[in-house]
Amino acid sequence: MKAILALEDGTIFAGHSCTGQGEARGEVLFSTDMSGYQHILHDPAYYGKMVCLTYPLIGNCGVTLEDIHASRLHCPALIMKECCAKPSNWQARESLPAYLARHGVMGLEGIDTRALTRYLRMHGTMRGIISTAALAPEELVAQAKALPAADASTLMSAVSPASPYLWTANGPVPAKMDNDLPQWPDAPGKARVLVYDYGTTWDSMQQLENQGLAILAVPPLFPVEKVQALAPSGILLSSGPGDPAMLTDAVTIIRELCATYPVAGLGLGHQLLALALGGRTYKLKFGHHGANHPVRNERTGKIAFYAQHHDFCADIAGVGALETTHVNLNDMTLEGLQHTSKPIFSIQYQPEACPEPDAQQYFYTRFSSMLKTGHIH
C-alpha cells in the first residue's frame, strides 16, 4: 500500500506502508541503532517521535516477549528501508509489521533512509506526516506545517503516572495510600529511593531494584511537603520526553529537593537538575539517537559506548557549584555533572544499554552507595 512522508518544509518521500492503512504525525528524527527496535518503540522518550532507522534491514529478529519493556508503545511510526515480515528467531512471537499494526503504529518502508537521514542531519529534525490517504502531497505538507509544536507538559503527562506506585521484582504495583500519602514497601533495612517518574523505562527501574533498594515512584509534580513526610533516603529524577525548559514547575520542586536530599538524575531528569542548579538547556540540531555514542568519564579518562535518545542538552558553563563529569566525544556536549559539595549528580546517557557490565552498572551502584553513605564515591 502506497504511503507518503511529508515534511513541514515541503520535502516528500514516497514509500509504502507495511502496516496497512493509516496516518501518523510527529517530529521526524533518525536513529543509528542497528538493533533494539523494541526498546525504541517502548521508550517514553520517543513519545510523539517518528523514527527513521538508518540500518537498512529492520525486524529480522521479530518481536520477543523478553524485549517488551513497557505496557504500551510510545513511538507513533517507524521509517525503514526494508521491514522483515518473516523473522528468523526461535524466541520471536510475532513479526515486526504485525506487532506495529496491532498497536496502531505506522510502519513506512521502501524509502531511501540514507537520503532522509542526510537531509535531517543537514536541516535538523522537523515535523512530518505519514499517510496512506490519496491526498495531494501539497495537502499533506500543509498539514505538517500546521502541526502544533510539542508541549513538554503534555508530553510528560502522557507518559508519567497519575498516582504513586511501587516497583517490585514483578514490575509496577499501585502504592497503598494512607491519608493521601503513599506507603513505602515493607522492606526493612533497605535504602528508600523516591523516583520522580517523568516517563521512566522499565529497564532503569529494574536496575534500581537490582541494587536492593525500596522503590516508590511518584508523579512529576509530587509536592515537596509529601516528600518530607515520606523521609526518603534519596531522590531519583527519571528520563522522559520534552523540552526541559518548559517544565518550570518541575524545576522549582527539584530546586527545593536539592536543599535537603541526595539527588541523582537520568536523561530528562539530568537536564531538569541542571536547570534547577543554575544551568541552561538547548535543543540539538538532530539530537543524539543511537546505541554507539562514545562518552568519556572526565575523572578517570575511561571511554565507554552508550545508547542515547535525547534531543536537548544541558550546559553548566559558569555554574561554579557544578563540575562536568562526562562528555560526548562526538560533539563534546555535556553527558554528566556533579555538585562540588552536595550529594548530587546526573548523567544524560542510558547506562543500562551499555554492553560493558562495569559501565552499565556505574550510575546505579554510585547512586546506591550515595543513598547509603550520603556521599558521592
C-alpha positions as CSV (number, residue, x, y, z in Angstrom):
1,M,0.0,0.0,0.0
2,K,1.5,3.3,-1.1
3,A,2.3,5.8,1.6
4,I,3.9,9.3,1.7
5,L,6.1,11.0,4.3
6,A,5.6,14.8,4.0
7,L,7.9,17.1,5.9
8,E,6.9,20.6,7.0
9,D,9.4,22.2,4.7
10,G,7.8,20.6,1.6
11,T,10.1,17.7,1.2
12,I,8.3,14.4,0.1
13,F,9.5,10.8,0.5
14,A,7.4,8.1,-1.2
15,G,7.3,4.5,0.0
16,H,4.7,2.0,1.2
17,S,3.0,1.0,4.4
18,C,3.8,-2.4,5.9
19,T,1.0,-2.0,8.5
20,G,-2.0,-1.2,6.3
21,Q,-4.0,2.0,6.0
22,G,-3.3,4.8,8.5
23,E,-1.7,8.0,9.3
24,A,0.9,9.2,11.9
25,R,2.1,12.6,12.9
26,G,5.0,13.9,14.9
27,E,8.6,15.0,14.8
28,V,10.8,13.1,12.4
29,L,14.3,12.1,13.5
30,F,16.8,9.4,12.8
31,S,18.5,6.8,14.9
32,T,21.7,4.8,14.2
33,D,20.6,1.8,16.2
34,M,21.3,-1.4,14.2
35,S,19.0,-3.4,16.5
36,G,16.9,-2.8,19.6
37,Y,13.9,-1.5,17.8
38,Q,11.6,-2.8,20.6
39,H,13.4,-0.6,23.0
40,I,12.8,2.4,20.8
41,L,9.1,1.6,20.5
42,H,8.7,1.2,24.2
43,D,10.9,4.2,25.4
44,P,8.7,7.1,26.6
45,A,11.4,9.5,25.5
46,Y,10.3,8.7,21.9
47,Y,6.7,9.7,22.6
48,G,5.4,11.6,19.5
49,K,8.6,10.9,17.5
50,M,8.6,9.2,14.1
51,V,11.9,7.4,14.0
52,C,13.9,6.7,10.8
53,L,16.2,3.8,11.4
54,T,19.4,4.1,9.4
55,Y,20.2,0.4,9.3
56,P,18.7,-1.0,6.0
57,L,17.0,-4.2,7.3
58,I,14.8,-4.0,10.4
59,G,12.7,-6.7,12.0
60,N,14.6,-9.9,11.1
61,C,14.6,-10.9,14.8
62,G,10.9,-10.3,15.1
63,V,9.3,-9.4,18.4
64,T,10.2,-11.2,21.6
65,L,8.5,-11.2,25.0
66,E,11.9,-10.8,26.7
67,D,12.3,-7.4,25.0
68,I,9.0,-5.9,25.9
69,H,9.9,-3.1,28.4
70,A,6.7,-1.1,28.7
71,S,3.0,-1.6,28.9
72,R,2.4,0.2,25.6
73,L,4.3,1.6,22.6
74,H,5.1,5.3,22.6
75,C,6.6,5.8,19.1
76,P,3.9,6.6,16.5
77,A,5.8,5.4,13.5
78,L,8.9,3.6,12.3
79,I,10.5,4.5,9.0
80,M,12.6,1.8,7.4
81,K,14.4,0.9,4.2
82,E,13.1,-2.7,4.5
83,C,11.0,-4.3,7.2
84,C,11.3,-8.1,7.5
85,A,7.9,-9.8,7.6
86,K,9.3,-13.3,8.2
87,P,11.6,-13.2,11.2
88,S,14.2,-15.9,11.9
89,N,14.4,-16.2,15.7
90,W,13.3,-19.0,18.0
91,Q,12.2,-16.5,20.6
92,A,10.1,-14.5,18.2
93,R,6.4,-14.5,18.9
94,E,5.3,-12.1,16.1
95,S,6.7,-10.3,13.1
96,L,7.5,-6.6,13.5
97,P,4.9,-5.4,10.9
98,A,2.2,-7.4,12.7
99,Y,3.2,-6.1,16.1
100,L,3.2,-2.5,14.8
101,A,-0.2,-2.9,13.2
102,R,-1.7,-4.5,16.3
103,H,-0.6,-1.5,18.4
104,G,-1.6,1.2,15.9
105,V,2.0,2.2,15.0
106,M,2.6,3.1,11.3
107,G,5.4,1.2,9.5
108,L,6.8,3.0,6.5
109,E,9.3,1.2,4.3
110,G,10.7,1.4,0.8
111,I,12.1,4.9,1.1
112,D,15.7,6.0,0.9
113,T,16.5,6.2,4.6
114,R,20.1,7.3,3.9
115,A,18.8,10.3,1.9
116,L,16.3,11.1,4.7
117,T,19.0,10.8,7.3
118,R,21.3,13.1,5.4
119,Y,18.5,15.6,4.9
120,L,17.7,15.7,8.6
121,R,21.3,15.9,9.5
122,M,21.7,19.0,7.3
123,H,18.4,20.7,8.1
124,G,17.6,19.4,11.6
125,T,14.6,17.4,12.9
126,M,11.2,18.6,11.7
127,R,7.5,17.9,11.9
128,G,6.0,15.5,9.4
129,I,3.1,13.3,8.5
130,I,3.0,9.7,7.1
131,S,-0.3,8.9,5.3
132,T,-1.8,6.3,3.1
133,A,-4.7,8.6,2.1
134,A,-5.0,9.5,-1.5
135,L,-4.2,13.1,-0.8
136,A,-2.1,15.5,-2.9
137,P,1.4,15.8,-1.4
138,E,0.9,19.6,-1.1
139,E,-2.1,19.0,1.2
140,L,0.0,16.7,3.5
141,V,2.8,19.3,3.6
142,A,0.2,21.9,4.6
143,Q,-1.0,19.6,7.4
144,A,2.6,19.0,8.5
145,K,3.2,22.8,8.7
146,A,0.1,23.2,10.8
147,L,1.1,20.6,13.4
148,P,1.5,22.3,16.8
149,A,4.9,22.4,18.4
150,A,5.3,19.8,21.1
151,D,4.3,20.9,24.6
152,A,6.6,19.4,27.2
153,S,3.9,19.3,29.9
154,T,1.5,17.5,27.6
155,L,4.3,15.0,26.6
156,M,5.2,14.4,30.2
157,S,1.6,13.9,31.4
158,A,1.1,11.4,28.6
159,V,3.9,9.1,29.7
160,S,4.1,9.7,33.5
161,P,1.9,8.0,36.2
162,A,-1.2,9.7,37.6
163,S,-0.7,8.1,41.0
164,P,2.2,6.7,43.1
165,Y,3.3,3.1,42.6
166,L,5.9,0.6,44.0
167,W,8.5,-1.1,41.8
168,T,8.9,-4.8,42.7
169,A,10.7,-7.8,41.2
170,N,7.5,-8.4,39.3
171,G,7.1,-4.9,38.0
172,P,4.9,-1.9,39.0
173,V,2.3,-2.2,41.7
174,P,-0.1,0.6,42.9
175,A,1.1,2.0,46.2
176,K,-1.2,1.7,49.2
177,M,-2.4,5.1,50.4
178,D,-2.9,6.4,54.0
179,N,-4.3,9.9,54.5
180,D,-3.4,10.8,50.8
181,L,0.2,9.6,51.4
182,P,1.7,6.6,49.5
183,Q,3.2,3.9,51.7
184,W,6.7,2.5,51.3
185,P,7.1,-1.2,50.6
186,D,7.7,-3.5,53.6
187,A,11.5,-3.7,53.1
188,P,13.3,-3.4,56.5
189,G,16.9,-2.3,56.2
190,K,16.7,-1.2,52.6
191,A,17.5,2.4,51.5
192,R,14.4,4.1,50.3
193,V,14.5,5.8,46.9
194,L,11.7,8.2,45.7
195,V,11.6,8.2,41.9
196,Y,10.1,11.2,40.2
197,D,8.7,9.5,37.1
198,Y,8.7,11.8,34.1
199,G,8.5,8.8,31.7
200,T,11.0,6.3,33.0
201,T,11.9,3.0,31.4
202,W,11.3,-0.4,32.9
203,D,15.0,-1.2,32.4
204,S,16.0,1.7,34.6
205,M,13.6,0.7,37.4
206,Q,14.8,-2.9,37.2
207,Q,18.4,-1.7,37.6
208,L,17.4,0.1,40.8
209,E,15.6,-3.0,42.1
210,N,18.8,-5.0,41.4
211,Q,20.6,-2.7,43.8
212,G,18.4,-3.8,46.7
213,L,16.6,-0.6,47.1
214,A,13.0,0.1,48.3
215,I,11.4,2.0,45.4
216,L,8.4,4.3,45.4
217,A,7.7,6.2,42.2
218,V,5.6,9.3,42.2
219,P,4.0,11.7,39.5
220,P,6.2,14.6,38.2
221,L,4.7,17.3,40.3
222,F,4.5,15.4,43.6
223,P,4.6,18.0,46.4
224,V,7.8,18.6,48.4
225,E,5.7,18.6,51.6
226,K,4.7,15.0,51.0
227,V,8.3,14.0,50.2
228,Q,9.3,15.4,53.6
229,A,6.6,13.3,55.2
230,L,7.9,10.2,53.5
231,A,11.5,10.8,54.5
232,P,13.3,9.1,51.6
233,S,17.0,8.2,51.6
234,G,17.3,10.0,48.3
235,I,15.6,11.1,45.1
236,L,16.0,9.9,41.5
237,L,14.8,12.1,38.7
238,S,13.9,9.8,35.7
239,S,14.3,10.1,32.0
240,G,11.4,11.2,29.8
241,P,10.3,13.3,26.7
242,G,10.1,17.0,26.0
243,D,11.8,20.4,26.4
244,P,13.1,20.7,30.0
245,A,13.0,24.5,29.9
246,M,9.2,24.4,29.6
247,L,8.8,22.3,32.8
248,T,9.2,25.2,35.2
249,D,7.1,23.7,38.0
250,A,9.2,20.5,38.0
251,V,12.4,22.6,38.2
252,T,11.1,24.5,41.2
253,I,10.3,21.3,43.0
254,I,13.8,19.9,42.2
255,R,15.5,23.0,43.5
256,E,13.8,22.6,46.8
257,L,14.7,18.9,47.0
258,C,18.3,19.6,46.3
259,A,18.5,21.6,49.6
260,T,17.7,18.5,51.7
261,Y,18.2,15.2,49.9
262,P,20.8,13.3,47.9
263,V,19.6,13.7,44.3
264,A,20.5,11.9,41.0
265,G,19.1,12.4,37.5
266,L,18.9,10.5,34.3
267,G,18.1,11.9,30.8
268,L,15.4,14.5,31.2
269,G,16.0,14.3,34.9
270,H,19.6,15.3,34.3
271,Q,18.5,18.3,32.2
272,L,16.0,19.4,34.9
273,L,18.6,19.1,37.6
274,A,21.0,21.3,35.6
275,L,18.3,24.0,35.3
276,A,17.4,23.8,39.0
277,L,21.1,24.4,39.9
278,G,21.6,27.4,37.6
279,G,22.5,25.8,34.2
280,R,20.7,26.1,30.9
281,T,19.4,23.7,28.3
282,Y,19.2,24.0,24.5
283,K,18.0,21.8,21.6
284,L,20.4,19.9,19.5
285,K,20.1,20.2,15.7
286,F,19.3,16.5,15.2
287,G,19.7,15.0,18.6
288,H,21.6,12.0,19.9
289,H,19.8,8.9,18.9
290,G,21.7,5.6,18.7
291,A,23.5,2.8,20.6
292,N,27.1,3.7,19.9
293,H,27.8,7.2,21.4
294,P,31.3,7.4,22.9
295,V,31.2,9.0,26.4
296,R,34.4,9.9,28.3
297,N,34.5,9.9,32.1
298,E,36.4,13.1,32.9
299,R,37.5,11.8,36.3
300,T,39.1,8.6,35.1
301,G,39.6,9.2,31.3
302,K,37.8,6.0,30.6
303,I,35.6,5.8,27.4
304,A,32.5,3.7,27.0
305,F,29.8,3.5,24.4
306,Y,26.3,4.2,25.5
307,A,22.8,4.4,24.0
308,Q,21.4,7.9,23.8
309,H,17.8,9.0,23.0
310,H,17.7,12.8,23.6
311,D,17.0,16.0,21.6
312,F,18.1,18.5,24.3
313,C,21.3,19.1,26.1
314,A,22.4,20.8,29.3
315,D,25.1,23.5,29.7
316,I,26.6,24.3,33.1
317,A,29.3,26.7,32.0
318,G,29.7,29.4,34.6
319,V,27.9,27.5,37.3
320,G,30.6,27.3,40.0
321,A,28.9,24.7,42.2
322,L,28.8,22.2,39.3
323,E,31.5,20.3,37.5
324,T,31.5,18.2,34.3
325,T,32.0,14.5,34.9
326,H,31.2,13.1,31.4
327,V,31.3,14.4,27.8
328,N,30.2,13.1,24.4
329,L,33.3,12.7,22.2
330,N,31.3,13.2,19.0
331,D,30.5,16.8,19.7
332,M,31.9,17.4,23.3
333,T,28.4,18.1,24.7
334,L,27.7,17.6,28.4
335,E,26.8,14.0,29.4
336,G,27.2,14.1,33.2
337,L,27.6,16.6,36.1
338,Q,28.2,16.6,39.8
339,H,27.8,19.1,42.6
340,T,31.1,20.1,44.2
341,S,29.9,19.9,47.8
342,K,26.5,18.2,47.9
343,P,25.5,14.5,47.1
344,I,24.0,15.5,43.7
345,F,25.0,14.1,40.3
346,S,23.4,13.1,37.0
347,I,24.0,11.7,33.5
348,Q,22.4,12.2,30.1
349,Y,23.0,8.8,28.5
350,Q,21.3,5.5,29.1
351,P,23.7,3.3,31.2
352,E,21.6,0.1,31.2
353,A,22.1,-0.2,27.4
354,C,25.9,-0.3,27.6
355,P,27.4,-3.7,26.6
356,E,30.2,-3.3,29.2
357,P,29.0,-4.6,32.6
358,D,31.0,-2.2,34.7
359,A,30.0,0.8,32.7
360,Q,26.4,-0.4,32.7
361,Q,26.3,-0.6,36.5
362,Y,28.3,2.6,37.1
363,F,25.4,5.0,37.6
364,Y,23.2,2.7,39.7
365,T,26.0,1.4,42.0
366,R,27.1,5.0,42.5
367,F,23.6,6.1,43.3
368,S,23.0,3.2,45.7
369,S,26.3,4.0,47.5
370,M,25.3,7.7,47.8
371,L,22.0,6.8,49.4
372,K,23.7,4.6,52.0
373,T,26.6,6.9,52.8
374,G,25.3,10.4,52.0
375,H,28.4,11.0,49.8
376,I,29.4,10.5,46.2
377,H,32.1,8.0,45.5
